[in-house]
Amino acid sequence: GEVHSATPGGFIKRQKSSLNNNLKHHGNSPLVSDETYAPTYMPTVRVTMSEDEYHNMTQYINSRIQSNGVVIFAKSYCKHSKAAKKLIRGIMKNMQQLPPELIIDVDLVKNGSSIQEGLTRMTGQTTVPYVYVKEEFLGGNVDVQELAENGKLQQLISSISSHAVE
């Protein structure tokens, strides 16, 4: 079959599905693909949005990112989303002036699947959470946990001026 994959710039490239050709047995483990372990591997996404819908969704997403210091697009039941929310709330609770924050659980809002598809096309990342600080996409839970370990996440969040975002 044909699959579509989003590139970080949001462009769509078509490729023949070669997943079945790359499956190998590894001992007793189930079939796995060599591609999964390559750092450049990008999971495929089904493209269902028209260009107009995608344009409107990017406007929606960008307006949320621009009007809040910290934005997390998450899923209410996802352990990675919960971990990222807990980490960021922990950092913010020690701050004098709380920056404006927004958490959107895409599984609880009406157009959540479209929001996630828009985020995937904008970032190249296919899984929640999508974490933005100061309008910068930081990545998912693993990324923000690493940034917190070296103190960079705390610096970024504390550098948000409470007056910078109206």
MOHU-V217422 format. One record per pair of residues at least 12 apart in sequence whose C-alpha atoms are under 6 Angstrom apart, sorted by the first residue. I is the first residue (numbers start at 0). GAP is how many residues later the second one is. If there is no record, write none. Layout:
i: (I:I)
gap: (GAP:GAP)
//
This chain:
i: (0:1:1:2:2:3:4:4:5:5:6:7:7:9:9:64:65:66:67:67:68:68:68:68:68:69:69:69:70:70:70:70:70:71:71:71:72:72:72:72:72:73:73:73:73:74:74:74:75:79:80:83:98)
gap: (16:14:15:12:14:42:39:40:115:118:117:115:116:111:112:70:69:98:32:33:30:31:32:64:65:31:62:63:30:31:32:60:61:31:58:59:30:31:32:56:57:31:32:54:55:30:31:32:29:61:48:57:63)
//
